Amino acid sequence: MAIGVLVLIVAFTIIPIVGSELDSAVTLGATSDWNASHNTNIPTGVDLWTSVGGILKVGGIIVVVAGFLRTLQGMRQGA
């Protein structure tokens, strides 16, 4: 369970840094369909990370609750 918490901490620390580096890695032409100032309907890395981050938080909560229930189950069977 501690490894899962560590993975969540690393993910929330590293992924935004990598995303910002990817966004600034390539210079696009002014009329490119992938240019955010020309095409305003393109999802940004921040939008994507906001939605994925919420899913990861829920997954983390589920893992913690499942670990707690497994601990209770082990205590019950051991007694």
C-alpha positions as CSV (number, residue, x, y, z in Angstrom):
1,M,0.0,0.0,0.0
2,A,2.9,2.3,0.7
3,I,4.2,1.8,-2.8
4,G,0.9,2.9,-4.2
5,V,0.9,6.1,-2.2
6,L,4.5,6.7,-3.3
7,V,3.5,6.2,-7.0
8,L,0.7,8.7,-6.6
9,I,3.1,11.2,-5.1
10,V,5.6,10.7,-7.9
11,A,2.8,10.9,-10.5
12,F,1.4,14.2,-9.2
13,T,4.9,15.6,-9.0
14,I,6.6,14.4,-12.2
15,I,3.8,14.3,-14.8
16,P,2.9,18.0,-14.8
17,I,6.6,18.8,-15.3
18,V,6.9,16.4,-18.3
19,G,3.7,17.8,-19.8
20,S,5.0,21.4,-19.7
21,E,8.2,20.2,-21.4
22,L,6.2,18.5,-24.1
23,D,4.1,21.5,-24.7
24,S,7.1,23.7,-25.3
25,A,9.1,21.1,-27.2
26,V,7.9,22.0,-30.7
27,T,7.2,25.4,-32.3
28,L,4.1,25.3,-34.5
29,G,3.3,27.5,-37.5
30,A,0.7,30.2,-37.0
31,T,-1.9,28.5,-39.2
32,S,-1.3,25.0,-38.0
33,D,-4.4,23.1,-36.8
34,W,-2.4,22.0,-33.7
35,N,-1.6,25.7,-32.8
36,A,-3.8,26.6,-29.7
37,S,-4.1,30.2,-30.8
38,H,-5.4,29.2,-34.3
39,N,-7.6,26.3,-33.1
40,T,-9.1,27.0,-29.7
41,N,-10.8,23.6,-29.4
42,I,-7.6,21.6,-28.7
43,P,-7.5,20.1,-25.2
44,T,-4.5,21.2,-23.3
45,G,-2.2,19.1,-21.1
46,V,-3.7,20.9,-18.1
47,D,-7.2,19.9,-19.0
48,L,-6.2,16.3,-19.6
49,W,-4.2,16.2,-16.3
50,T,-7.1,17.7,-14.4
51,S,-9.5,14.9,-15.5
52,V,-6.9,12.1,-15.1
53,G,-5.8,13.4,-11.7
54,G,-9.3,13.0,-10.3
55,I,-9.5,9.5,-11.5
56,L,-6.1,8.7,-9.9
57,K,-7.2,10.2,-6.6
58,V,-10.3,8.0,-6.6
59,G,-8.2,5.0,-7.4
60,G,-5.9,5.8,-4.6
61,I,-8.7,6.1,-2.1
62,I,-10.1,2.7,-3.3
63,V,-6.7,1.1,-2.8
64,V,-6.3,2.5,0.7
65,V,-9.8,1.3,1.7
66,A,-9.2,-2.1,0.1
67,G,-5.9,-2.4,2.1
68,F,-7.7,-1.5,5.3
69,L,-10.4,-4.1,4.7
70,R,-7.7,-6.8,3.9
71,T,-6.1,-5.9,7.2
72,L,-9.3,-6.3,9.1
73,Q,-10.0,-9.6,7.3
74,G,-6.6,-10.9,8.3
75,M,-7.1,-9.9,11.9
76,R,-10.5,-11.7,11.9
77,Q,-9.1,-14.9,10.5
78,G,-6.1,-14.9,12.8
79,A,-8.2,-14.7,16.0
